[in-house]
Amino acid sequence: CDFIDMSSEADRNRVISALQEGLRKDRTRSTIQSFSPLGLLEFTRKRVGKDLGQQLRGKCPTCEGLGSVMSPESVTIGTFREILAHKNGSTKHVHIAAAPTVAVQADYWYENEREELAQKLGTQIDVFVDPAVHPEHPRLVWGDEMPQPLAPIRVGDEFEVELLHTRLPNPTSAAAIVAGRIVEVENAVNAVGKTIKIKILDVDGGEILAEPRTPVEAATSIGEGGKKKRRRGGRARRPPAGAGVRPPRREFDSGPPRPRAAPTPEPETVKPARELLEQILERMGVTGARVRYYARTEGEYLEVDGPDLANLIGRHGHTLEALNLIFNNIVNAGVKKDRHYFTIDAEGYRARRADLLKGLALQTLERAIREKRPISLEPMLPSERKVIHLALADNPYVSTESSGVEPERRVVVSPRPGG
C-alpha cells in the first residue's frame, strides 16, 4: 500500500509500529527502512533457511563451495616452497604424493625446478600419484621409506590404462598412471580419455616412456609453419628423440614384437670383444646378463639379455649409446687398420626403435612431398639419424642431411627439385 495522502508524521509512526509488531511473528528476518518521498513504506525480508537448491545439493568437497580450485601449476610451486622452507635435519629423501594433475606438473613441466631444488637441499625428490590426495594439498613424506609400496615397472611390460585429460611438454604424447607413477605414452594424444593398452619402452629412474599397443589415430605436432606453445619445465626443453612428427601406426608397429633370430656362431676374433663387454657390464652392476653375437646385414651386433636392463638402456637409449661409443674405442685402441666396430643392443631395444624410426621416415617423406618444403625432425642420436638416412637413401623424391651441432643435431628431409 502507499501512504501518499498520509501527511501526519505521527500516523506514519503508528503504521511502522504496527508493522514491526506484525513482523515479529515472521520467521524471515525483516528490516523496516522508512517512508519514501512517494509515501511508500520500504522494508526488506531476508531468507534465513536453505532454498530448494541448497536443500538438494551440498558443498563441493574439493573447492569447498568456492567454485574453483588453485591451478596445478600454483600448487606445484607452493609445494616446492614448502619443501625449501621445511627443516627436517639430515633427511635425504622427499616423496611428494599428489593428485594426477599436480604430479604431471611436478614430474614433467617443472622437472628442472625440482632437480635444482633437490640439488640445493642435497636431497632426492620423487613424485608419485595418490588419487585420494586433495588437488590443492599434496602430501609430503620425509625419509627413505616409501609411504606406499610401488610395483616394479620394467621395459617390455604391458598395461591397460586410461589416458589422462592433461597436457605434456611433448604435444603428441599423453599421460597415464601405472603403479602410482606418471607414464608418458608417445603418439597417443588423440586417445586422451580412452582406455588403451600400452607397452613400456624406457625406464630411467622416475621417467617412464611407453607406446600404444592399441591402434591410435596418428598425432602430429606443429611444424615449422607454426609455433608450438612451450611452458617452463624440464622435459619441454629436452624433447625426446624423434618427437614432433610421429608416424602413423603401421602394420609393423601395431602387432607383437618381431621374433628374435637365432644367434650367429661366434668367430674366434669376436670372443675377446664379448668377454670385454661382459666385464664392463659386471662392473656397471648389471647382473645375470648374457651377451650373444649376431651378424646382420647392417653390421655385427652384441646383444645383451637379462632380467632388468632399464638402467643399461637409459632414457631414450642415451646410456646404451654412450656405452657403445666407449666400448668401440677400447676395442680399437691402438689399431690403425682393419678396425672392428660392434653395435651393442639390449633386449632388442635398438631393433624396436629402428622400426619406429623407419615409420617416422616414411611419414616425413610423404609430408615433405605434400608440403613441398624441407621438414626438420627433432634432435636424435647419431645411430638414430643413420636409420633415417638409410631408410630414405634410395628414394628419388627426397634427400636427407644432418643439420646442427650435438646434442641438437637433427635430420632434415627435403624434396628433390622436380620431384
Backbone hydrogen bonds, N-H to C=O, Kabsch-Sander energy under -0.5 kcal/mol:
donor,donor_aa,acceptor,acceptor_aa,energy
3,F,39,G,-3.3
6,M,3,F,-1.5
7,S,5,D,-1.1
12,R,8,S,-1.7
13,N,9,E,-2.0
14,R,10,A,-2.0
15,V,11,D,-1.9
16,I,12,R,-2.2
17,S,13,N,-2.4
18,A,14,R,-2.2
19,L,15,V,-2.3
20,Q,16,I,-2.5
21,E,17,S,-2.2
22,G,18,A,-2.0
23,L,19,L,-2.3
24,R,20,Q,-0.9
25,K,22,G,-1.1
26,D,23,L,-1.4
29,R,46,K,-1.1
31,T,44,T,-2.8
33,Q,42,E,-3.3
36,S,40,L,-3.0
39,G,36,S,-2.4
41,L,1,C,-0.6
42,E,34,S,-2.3
42,E,40,L,-0.6
44,T,31,T,-2.9
46,K,29,R,-3.9
47,R,45,R,-0.5
55,Q,51,D,-2.0
56,L,52,L,-1.9
57,R,53,G,-1.8
64,E,60,C,-1.9
66,L,63,C,-1.6
75,V,71,S,-2.2
76,T,72,P,-2.4
77,I,73,E,-2.3
78,G,74,S,-2.4
79,T,75,V,-2.1
80,F,76,T,-2.2
81,R,77,I,-2.1
82,E,78,G,-2.0
83,I,79,T,-2.2
84,L,80,F,-2.3
85,A,81,R,-2.2
86,H,82,E,-1.1
88,N,86,H,-0.7
91,T,88,N,-1.3
94,V,124,Q,-3.1
95,H,141,V,-2.8
96,I,126,D,-2.6
97,A,95,H,-0.7
97,A,139,R,-3.1
98,A,96,I,-0.7
98,A,128,F,-2.1
103,A,99,A,-2.7
104,V,100,P,-2.1
105,Q,101,T,-1.4
106,A,102,V,-2.6
107,D,103,A,-2.5
108,Y,104,V,-2.2
109,W,104,V,-1.1
110,Y,105,Q,-2.9
111,E,108,Y,-1.3
114,R,110,Y,-2.2
115,E,111,E,-2.4
116,E,112,N,-2.5
117,L,113,E,-2.3
118,A,114,R,-2.3
119,Q,115,E,-2.3
120,K,116,E,-2.2
121,L,117,L,-2.1
122,G,118,A,-1.1
123,T,118,A,-2.2
124,Q,92,K,-1.7
126,D,94,V,-2.7
126,D,124,Q,-0.6
128,F,96,I,-2.6
129,V,180,G,-2.9
130,D,98,A,-2.5
133,V,130,D,-2.1
137,H,134,H,-1.3
139,R,97,A,-2.9
140,L,138,P,-0.5
141,V,95,H,-2.5
143,G,93,H,-2.7
156,G,200,I,-2.5
157,D,154,R,-2.0
159,F,198,I,-2.0
161,V,159,F,-0.6
161,V,196,I,-2.8
163,L,161,V,-0.5
163,L,194,K,-2.4
164,L,175,A,-3.1
166,T,164,L,-1.6
173,S,170,N,-2.0
174,A,185,V,-2.3
176,A,183,V,-1.8
178,V,176,A,-0.5
178,V,181,R,-2.6
181,R,178,V,-1.6
183,V,176,A,-3.0
184,E,208,I,-2.4
185,V,174,A,-3.4
185,V,183,V,-0.6
186,E,184,E,-0.7
186,E,210,A,-2.7
188,A,172,T,-1.0
188,A,185,V,-0.9
189,V,172,T,-1.5
191,A,188,A,-1.9
192,V,189,V,-1.3
193,G,163,L,-1.8
194,K,191,A,-2.3
196,I,161,V,-2.4
196,I,194,K,-0.6
198,I,159,F,-3.1
199,K,211,E,-2.7
200,I,157,D,-2.9
201,L,209,L,-2.8
202,D,209,L,-1.9
204,D,207,E,-3.0
207,E,204,D,-2.0
208,I,206,G,-0.6
209,L,202,D,-2.8
210,A,184,E,-2.7
211,E,199,K,-2.2
213,R,197,K,-3.7
214,T,197,K,-1.5
221,S,244,G,-1.8
226,G,223,G,-1.3
229,K,227,K,-0.5
234,G,108,Y,-0.6
235,R,108,Y,-1.3
237,R,233,G,-0.6
237,R,234,G,-1.5
238,R,234,G,-1.0
242,G,379,P,-0.6
243,A,240,P,-2.2
246,R,219,A,-0.6
249,R,216,V,-0.5
250,R,248,P,-1.0
253,D,250,R,-1.5
254,S,250,R,-1.0
254,S,251,E,-0.6
255,G,251,E,-0.9
264,T,293,Y,-1.9
270,V,267,P,-1.3
271,K,267,P,-0.9
274,R,270,V,-2.4
275,E,271,K,-2.5
276,L,272,P,-2.1
277,L,273,A,-2.3
278,E,274,R,-2.3
279,Q,275,E,-2.0
280,I,276,L,-2.3
281,L,277,L,-2.6
282,E,278,E,-2.0
283,R,279,Q,-2.1
284,M,280,I,-1.6
285,G,282,E,-1.0
286,V,281,L,-2.5
287,T,285,G,-1.0
290,R,305,D,-3.0
292,R,303,E,-2.5
294,Y,301,Y,-2.6
296,R,294,Y,-0.6
296,R,299,G,-2.7
299,G,296,R,-1.3
300,E,341,Y,-0.5
301,Y,294,Y,-3.3
302,L,343,T,-2.4
303,E,292,R,-3.0
303,E,301,Y,-0.6
304,V,345,D,-2.7
305,D,290,R,-2.6
305,D,303,E,-0.5
313,I,309,L,-2.1
314,G,310,A,-2.6
317,G,314,G,-1.8
318,H,315,R,-1.7
319,T,313,I,-0.7
320,L,313,I,-1.8
321,E,317,G,-2.3
322,A,318,H,-2.3
323,L,319,T,-2.5
324,N,320,L,-2.2
325,L,321,E,-1.9
326,I,322,A,-2.4
327,F,323,L,-2.8
328,N,324,N,-2.1
329,N,325,L,-1.8
330,I,326,I,-2.0
331,V,327,F,-2.6
332,N,328,N,-2.0
333,A,330,I,-1.2
335,V,332,N,-1.8
336,K,334,G,-0.5
341,Y,339,R,-0.5
343,T,300,E,-2.4
344,I,342,F,-0.5
345,D,302,L,-2.0
347,E,304,V,-2.4
349,Y,346,A,-2.1
352,R,348,G,-2.2
353,R,349,Y,-2.7
354,A,350,R,-2.5
355,D,351,A,-1.8
356,L,352,R,-1.8
357,L,353,R,-2.4
358,K,354,A,-2.4
359,G,355,D,-1.8
360,L,356,L,-2.2
361,A,357,L,-2.5
362,L,358,K,-2.0
363,Q,359,G,-2.1
364,T,360,L,-2.5
365,L,361,A,-2.2
366,E,362,L,-2.0
367,R,363,Q,-2.3
368,A,364,T,-2.8
369,I,365,L,-2.0
370,R,366,E,-2.4
371,E,367,R,-2.9
372,K,368,A,-1.1
373,R,368,A,-1.0
375,I,413,V,-2.8
377,L,411,V,-2.5
378,E,243,A,-0.7
380,M,409,R,-1.7
385,R,381,L,-2.4
386,K,382,P,-1.9
387,V,383,S,-1.1
388,I,384,E,-1.6
389,H,385,R,-2.5
390,L,386,K,-2.6
391,A,387,V,-2.1
392,L,388,I,-1.4
393,A,390,L,-0.7
395,N,392,L,-1.2
399,S,414,S,-2.8
401,E,412,V,-1.5
403,S,410,R,-3.2
408,E,405,V,-2.3
410,R,403,S,-2.8
412,V,401,E,-3.0
413,V,375,I,-2.8
414,S,399,S,-2.8
414,S,412,V,-0.6
416,R,397,Y,-3.0
419,G,416,R,-2.4
